[in-house]
Each structure stands twice: as structure tokens, then as C-alpha cells.
Amino acid sequence: MEELGYDAVLVNLVPHRFGRARWRGSIPRVIRVACRVAEARGSTSGASRYIRALSRFVVLLWAVLRFDVFVFSFGSTFFGYRELPLLRLLGKRIVYVFHGTDHRPAYLDGSEMAPERDVSIEECIASTAAKKARLKRIERSANVVIGNRLSSHLHERPVVHFGVVGVPHAAVEAKPAVADGPVRILHSPSHPAAKRTKEIREAVAVLQGSVRTSCTRS
């Protein structure tokens, strides 16, 4: 968006084990401090929750005064979706981007229903119902919803297919392939069991064995 000439920033109030950025773009120092406080974890006392909520409100107020469009990712929200009607009332455009587990029915989710989690049918039904209710609440206020067509079963409104939008990334200069070098495969699963990491490794091993056999015979 910056390359297109728009004033755009990224704010992430949830610490993530993958080390995603807290923020990106031109953000005042006081807002950066508020972001750090809002994302803080530890104490669950009433005072701590109040301070974190106040910090979130400060970030939201700053964003409302500065931006026209709000893009929420992975079902994110400032205050449990309660701010969405207000944003619409203020004339803000709301875009929600879903990635998979955040909107996929539990009974189709290999991560949520992984055998080691021992999830019961009743829990599966409850999880699916909760996702459905959350999506309905979002769809009442969102101008645009973006998601994977293969996991958009619970939506009632049209969903822009994620594959059409694509994933923005920095340009990378491809290195020329080495004719006699090995093929390198990158597999970085968020949940190895759900992403079938074991089966992928077995398939690669079979292919490696086939290549060795072919080379030996030749």
C-alpha cells in the first residue's frame, strides 16, 4: 500500500510465537508504548486488564482519527467486535482477511480436531457454532471479506477468494538452478500433524529412492 502512495501502517497487539512484527510504518512513540502495554501478558488482575483495555482504546482512537480503511486479519479485533458498528457509523471501510482455522468449520479442521487433542463431538459442534456466530457478527459490519474458498463454508456473504488477492511480499531475485544439484524443498507447517508433515517426508523419501535407483540403473 505504501508503494501505491497510501498512508498505511501495521499494528499487531498479539504476541506471536513466529515473531511477527508489532508494528510497521510511521507510528508516534506514544502509540508504540500503548501497543506494548496492550499486548502485555502476565497479571490477570482487574487493574491490569483495565490498563490494557485503556491502551487498546488509545490505539483505536488514534487509528480512527488517522485512517479511512481498517484491515483486520485472522478475526482480530480491538474490543470483541464491539467497535465494528462504530467504525461503520464513522464511515470507515472494514476489510476482514481470514486464513484458515479462523473461519473453517471445526469438523473440517485437521489442526483443531487432531487426535492428540482428544476433542469430543460436542466440543466440535460448540466450536463450529461459535465460529459461525463470530462470522455473522463480522459480516454485519464488514464491507469486504477475504478468505480461502476451500474453507469458507460458514460464511453467508460472498467471500473474495484469497488466491485471487495473493500474498504481498518483497521481490526476491531468483538464483539460477543448478542442473546437477539437489532440489531443495521448504515445508514450514504451523501444525505438523494437520499439515501432514510425516506423509510429506515419506513422499520425498520415496522420490529420493526412485532417483537413486534410476541413476544406478543408468
RAVEN-V86315 format. One record per pair of residues at least 4 apart in sequence whose ideal C-beta (glycine too) atoms are under 8 Angstrom apart, sorted by sequence separation. I is the first residue (numbers start at 1). J is the second residue. If there is no record, write none. Layout:
i=(I;I)
j=(J;J)
This chain:
i=(2;12;16;23;27;28;29;30;31;32;33;34;35;36;44;45;46;47;48;49;50;51;52;53;54;55;56;57;58;59;60;61;62;63;72;77;79;82;83;84;85;86;88;98;100;104;105;109;110;113;119;120;121;122;123;124;125;126;127;128;129;130;131;132;133;134;135;136;137;138;147;148;155;160;161;177;190;191;193;196;197;198;199;200;201;202;203;204;205;206;207;208;209;210;211;212;213;214;1;27;43;44;72;78;87;98;104;112;119;147;160;189;190;192;193;195;2;42;77;88;106;107;113;139;189;192;1;63;77;87;106;112;138;152;12;27;40;101;119;147;187;189;12;23;100;12;22;84;101;145;149;187;10;11;12;101;113;11;23;40;112;145;147;149;10;22;106;145;146;147;148;149;187;9;10;22;37;38;145;146;147;148;149;9;10;37;112;142;145;146;147;148;9;11;139;144;146;8;9;22;38;70;107;139;9;37;38;60;106;139;7;59;60;106;135;146;185;11;35;135;136;34;38;57;75;106;107;135;13;34;56;57;70;72;106;132;2;12;56;60;64;68;69;70;72;73;74;75;105;131;11;15;34;35;68;69;70;71;72;73;74;13;14;34;67;68;69;70;71;72;74;106;13;15;53;64;69;71;73;105;128;12;31;75;104;30;31;34;64;74;75;103;102;31;103;28;96;13;108;103;108;13;96;105;94;95;98;104;11;94;95;96;98;99;100;103;105;94;95;96;97;98;99;103;104;105;93;94;95;96;97;98;104;93;95;100;103;11;103;81;84;88;98;84;87;98;85;81;84;85;81;84;84;7;75;7;81;14;13;75;99;98;13;97;114;116;115;111;114;111;114;110;111;110;111;110;109;110;110)
j=(6;16;20;27;31;32;33;34;35;36;37;38;39;40;48;49;50;51;52;53;54;55;56;57;58;59;60;61;62;63;64;65;66;67;76;81;83;86;87;88;89;90;92;102;104;108;109;113;114;117;123;124;125;126;127;128;129;130;131;132;133;134;135;136;137;138;139;140;141;142;151;152;159;164;165;181;194;195;197;200;201;202;203;204;205;206;207;208;209;210;211;212;213;214;215;216;217;218;6;32;48;49;77;83;92;103;109;117;124;152;165;194;195;197;198;200;8;48;83;94;112;113;119;145;195;198;8;70;84;94;113;119;145;159;20;35;48;109;127;155;195;197;21;32;109;22;32;94;111;155;159;197;21;22;23;112;124;23;35;52;124;157;159;161;23;35;119;158;159;160;161;162;200;23;24;36;51;52;159;160;161;162;163;24;25;52;127;157;160;161;162;163;25;27;155;160;162;25;26;39;55;87;124;156;27;55;56;78;124;157;26;78;79;125;154;165;204;31;55;155;156;55;59;78;96;127;128;156;35;56;78;79;92;94;128;154;25;35;79;83;87;91;92;93;95;96;97;98;128;154;35;39;58;59;92;93;94;95;96;97;98;38;39;59;92;93;94;95;96;97;99;131;39;41;79;90;95;97;99;131;154;39;58;102;131;58;59;62;92;102;103;131;131;62;135;62;138;56;151;147;153;59;142;151;141;142;145;151;59;142;143;144;146;147;148;151;153;143;144;145;146;147;148;152;153;154;143;144;145;146;147;148;154;144;146;151;154;63;155;134;137;141;151;138;141;152;140;137;140;141;138;141;142;66;134;67;141;76;76;138;162;162;78;162;191;193;193;190;193;191;194;191;193;193;194;194;194;195;196)
